[in-house]
Amino acid sequence: MEIYRSLSDPASKEFEKLLNSKLSKTKIEEGKIIDGKINKITNKFVFLFVEGLKSEPVLDINELKSMGLGEKIKIGETIPVLLEKIEDKNGEVLVSANKAKKIKGWDTIVSHYEKNEPINGKIINKVKGGYIVEHIETGSLAFLPGSQVDISPVKDVSKLMNVEQKFAIIKLDKLRGNACVSRREIISSFNKQDKAKIIDKYKVGDIIKDAEVKGYSTFGCFFSVNNELDVLVHLQEISYSRVNHPDEVFNIGEKHDLKVISVDKEKLQVGCSRKQLSPDPFEKIDNFELNKPYKFKIIKLTDYGAFCEKSDLPGLSTLLHNSQISWSKKNITAKKMFKVNEEIDCVITEVDKDKRRVAISHKLTKASPFEEFEKKHPIGSIVEGEVVNKNEYSLFVQVDKIDADIFVHINDLTWSNNNDEELKNYKKGDKIKIKVLEINLQDQKLRGGVRQTKPDPFFEYFKDKKIKQTITVKITSTDSKGLIVRPEGTNLDFPIKKTNIAINAQDARSSRFINGDRIDCAIQELQLENRKVTLSIKLLEELERAEALEKFGTSEGSGKSLPFKSLADDLKKKKDNKK
């Protein structure tokens, strides 16, 4: 490599020759790890001397401190660095101590792998699918799969974090510089001989006392026996009843008795069963009647219910779903109602021997409050109750302290259109009268209404009215869509659409009217059963025009004194047609 090419001084040229000759002899190459001797130290930088380089490589002092090399930051000490660039665009030498450490660390790991030697490391972080292990000696990182943490599943790995321990290198990708390690391999190799001795203690038929639940899997549950042996209880050996997952029956840390059903000395495995500690309960299930109460013991509580075991029939476990705890719809859950080991009354509602399934219900031990309500208060009854709950669109009312609330929708509070305002008038504890509108025993639903306890003002006003009849209304509001009017003597508001304001389009303007005006209009449509009415000023004009044509259209010169030119024209056309 040539340097100082711009120098013209003869002495400089001679120096150039000597330096280039020196570089060629030292064989300094980019991408290689070289030793740099600390020549100078400042507050921020460390300057190195490397024989054969034209300038001093510079390192950030914080980089060395973060690598744990603070004790080596002394003049005269040697530090390995990676030579990245002999000369960058600024003419400076570019080196890295951190990269050199990683490369040396990788070389060390490769050496351990080739010799089949374990490395010392510690678990420092959790990632998707496993954990990151840091090599103690070099700081290099390796991947620890979740399945390689221990011989059996470990629910809590926090106790193993940041603890120096040995790991076997099970896979190495030299091209990408990735290493995969295993803690499980180390444990297996260390425990193999000892485990064989422990397994010799057990034979098929033995009863293991107080085995502790250690972990779950999709195929079974792992138990620790005397802190010296892990055994598996397969999913099918947990209970005579169907179990979808071990956590339906067991809690971590619980202790249970187990029966040894297999011993494999070659694989060093012991298989156990919990259900075989007792006879198959389904052989005696026909002795029990459907819909008759029996004692069940709570063995586990979940968010969706309680797993129960029949007290006098061990091995028969089943789920008591939250929906079968109480007739009430007040968000009752098993966790709120019961405790583990508590005995409760339940009725057996269904038995399926083929699927080995038993369905139970706690609420059926009591009479249905909905049936009780129907007997006392059939549909159409007027009852008095107490508001026990309220939300943004309804009330819930309890009657006679029956454990079944009546649902009252906001639309059933008042006959007027101010439902939201009416709802604000009610609070918990209010005594109100309601009419029973619906009793649905199958869906366990009661519906009632407050407004139905009073006469319907719509029916009262329109019951003797007919289509095309003229009524007087008061304008309560106007907008671009039309008018809102209120018939005299009522609190009922109805719209008159813009298209129904006038015959002539130029007159169909809501701006012609102001709030408080009293006007006449005609009933265009009326459905009493659906509480539907359509009002129209336009229809009234049409009716009045037809009446005028009929009354004045036959006399000579008729229509000349009428105030509306359009009506006069209609009368003239009618007269001409008769000629």
WOQUIKA-V956596 format. One record per run of one state. SS is the DSSP state (@ for helix, = for strand, . for the rest). FROM is the first residue (numbers start at 1). TO is the last residue. Records with the same first field share a line. If there is no record, write none. Layout:
# WOQUIKA-V956596
SS->FROM-TO  FROM-TO
This chain:
# WOQUIKA-V956596
.->1-9  27-32  42-44  50-57  67-69  73-77  86-93  115-118  128-129  136-140  149-157  162-164  174-177  183-183  200-206  218-219  226-228  238-245  249-254  265-268  274-274  278-280  284-284  288-292  302-304  311-316  325-333  338-342  353-356  362-362  366-368  377-381  391-393  399-405  413-418  424-430  441-444  450-450  454-456  463-469  480-481  488-492  501-504  508-509  513-517  528-531  553-564  579-579
@->10-26  61-66  70-72  97-114  146-148  158-160  184-199  235-237  246-248  275-277  281-283  285-287  322-324  334-337  363-365  369-376  410-412  419-423  451-453  457-462  498-500  505-507  510-512  537-552  565-578
=->33-41  45-49  58-60  78-85  94-96  119-127  130-135  141-145  161-161  165-173  178-182  207-217  220-225  229-234  255-264  269-273  293-301  305-310  317-321  343-352  357-361  382-390  394-398  406-409  431-440  445-449  470-479  482-487  493-497  518-527  532-536
